[in-house]
Amino acid sequence: MTPARLLPALGLSLLLLSACATNDLAEPPVPLGDFALGLNIVVADKMEKVPISRNATVEEWEAVMIKAVDQRFGRYDGTRLFNIGISVDGYALAPPGIPVVAAPKSVLVITANVWDDAAQKKLNAEGKQFTVFESLSGDTVIGTGITKTKQQQMDALAYNAVKRVENWFLDNPEWFGLPPKGSPDAPKAAVPMSSVPMSSGPMPAGQMPAAPLAATSPPISPKPMVAPVSP
């Protein structure tokens, strides 16, 4: 898809998403058994950028994602360490100076993996990819390139992405020693998944420029689990 056709496609995707995210980090974390954050690994060296976008470096994306993972999962004080690995596959940060009628939207694509540290075992068979947008608001309709700084855009995308990872964990409570999803005692998300505009799985064809994002990037392999970082 050419850049000229990319903007309407992204705008249509956002119109199909219905609600704004609520920042829930001040609330108690959702139940994840005896969870504690071990290794917090983020890599962005293979990410791709949509042509119409502000520039963000590998180091900037790794830093903002590590911070978002720590803010959400560092709240847990269990004794069973779980290591989280995330790759940043692609992004677009709405630039300033674009007319309202063609205001581009910001988007982030990541792939996540999780390991049981003590068992040195990866819990998901394949990396789970998520595509997240900024939450719907008056700013996103106008274009956050005009209303927000690059750092604010990245913070918002990182928050939504890591929130989606948390909801993925809640879809698989047995990974954390909890009753399976659907049972009466299974944990439930504090904020419904529908409250965060996003999609999971690979970006549909035609939603990004001709150069595809790293949808098929291999799962991240963690460093040897000999010195996990305590929360």
N, C-alpha and C positions, 0 to 999 in steps of 0.2 A: 504494500500500500504506500502511495506517495505521501509526503508530508502534508500536501494540500487536502488529502482525503483522511489523514490520520486524525485531525482535530475534530471534525464532525463525529467520527466513530467514537472517540473518547468522550465527547460531550454526551452522545446518546447513551453510552454505558453509564454515565453518572446519573442521567435522568431516570434510569431504570432502578437506581438504588434509592432507598426510601427514607433513611433516618440518619441522625447525627450520632456520633460516638459520644459517650460520657466518660470523662476521666475518672476511673475508679481506683486509682492507686492509693488514695487516702483511706479507702475502705479495707476491711480485713480481706486477705487473699482467699480465693475460692479453695475448697478442700482438695488437696493432692496427697493425702496420706502422710507418710513420713518424709516428704520431699525436702531436699536441701539442694541448692545450686552448687554444682561442682565446677567443672571447666566451662568457661563462657568463651566460645570460639567463634569469631566472625571473620570471613575472608571476602574480599571484594575485588581481587585482582583480575578477575575475568568478566566483570560486569560490562554491560553495554549501555549506551546512552541514546535516547531518542534525539534526533537532530535539533528539534525545537525545545531546548532545555538550558537552564543554567548549568554551569559546570560544577561538579563536586568530585573531589579526589577520592582515591581508594582509602586513604587514611581518614578522611572525614566520614565516609560511610561506615567504615569499621568502628570508629569511635562512637558514632551516634547509635549504632545498633547494639554495641556492647553495653552502652549506658542504658538503653531501653530494656535489654534482657536483665541487667542487674536490678533496675528499678522494680521490675515486675516479679522476677523469680528470686531475687535476693531477700524478699520479705519472709520467705519460708525458713523456719528454724528446726526442721526435722534432722534426723541423723543419717538418712540414706541419701547419698550423693547421686545426682543425675547430671550428666554432662550434656550441654546443648551446643550444637554446631549449626551455624547459619552461613549460607553464601548469599551475597547480594548479586543477583543475576542481571538486573537491568533497572533503569530508572528514567524518569522525566521530571524535572522541576520547572514549573511554569515560570517563564522569564517575564520581566517587567516590560512595559512599553508596547504591549500587544492590544489592539482594539478589543473592546468588550465583546463584539460580535464574534470574534475568533479567539477568545481567551482560552489558551490551552490549560489542561488540567495536569496536576502532578500525580505520578503513579510510581509504585515500587514493586519489584518482583524479587522474591527471595525463595530459597530452598532451605528447609530445616530438617535436622536429624537429632535424635536423642539417644543417649547411652546410659545404661545402669553401670555406674562406676565400679562397684564392688564386684559385680559379675563380669566386668569388662565385655559387656554385650550390648550391641546395638538393638534398640527396641523396635524400630520401624524398618520394614523390609527395604523400602526405597525412600529416597529423599522426598519430602512433601513440599510441593511448590505452592506459593500463595501470591496472588496479585492484589494489592491494596491501593486504594485511592485516599485522598484527603477526605475528611468527613464533610458532608454536605452543609453548606452555610451560605450566607450572602457573599462571603469572601470567595468561595469556590465558584459561584456563578459569575462574579465579576472577573475572577482570575487572581489567584493568590500571588502571582508575580508582581501585582500592583499593591496588594494589601499586606503581604508578609515577606520577611527576609528569607534568604535561602535556608538559614539555620532553623527558622520556625517551620518551614515546609518539611525539612528533613526530620525534625523532631516529631511532627504530626504523623508522617508516614511510618517512622520507626515505631511509634506508639501503637498504631493500628496493626502493623505487621506482627509485633510481639504479642499483642492481644489475641490475634488470630492463632498464633502458636499455642497460647494458653488454652483456647477453646478446642484446639486439636488434641491437646493432652486430655481435656475433659471428655472428648469423644472416645478415649482409650484409657479409662481409669484402671484397668487391670494391669497396665504397665507399672503402676505405682502402688500395687497391692490393695486396690480398692475393688468393690463389687463391679461387675460388668455394667456397661451402659444399658439402661432399660430396666434394671432392677430397682426396687424401691429405695435402696440405700446408696445408689450411685450419686456422685457429686454432680451439682448443676452449676452452670455459669452464673455469676452474679449479674452480668450484663448479657442479654440475649445476643446471639451471634448476628442477628439481623440488624442490630443497632450500629454496627460498624460496616460502612460501605466497602465491599471487597468481594473477591471471588477466589476460590481455591482451585488448584490444578493449573496446568499450563495455560498461558495466555492464548485465547482463540486466535486462529489464523486471521490475519488482516487487521488486528488491533494494534500492531506495532509496525515500524518501518520494515522495509524489505529485509534488512539484516536482522535475523531472528535473535531473540534473547536466548540466554543459556538455559532453555527449558529442559534440556537433556543433560545438564551438567552432572557429573558423577557425584554421588553423596560425599560429604566431607568426611575425611578420616581424621579422628582426633589424634593429638599427640599422645605418646605413651601415658597411661593413666597412673603415673607414679607419684604425682604431687598435685592432686586436685586442689583448686582454690576454694577455701571455705567462704561461705557468704559473709 
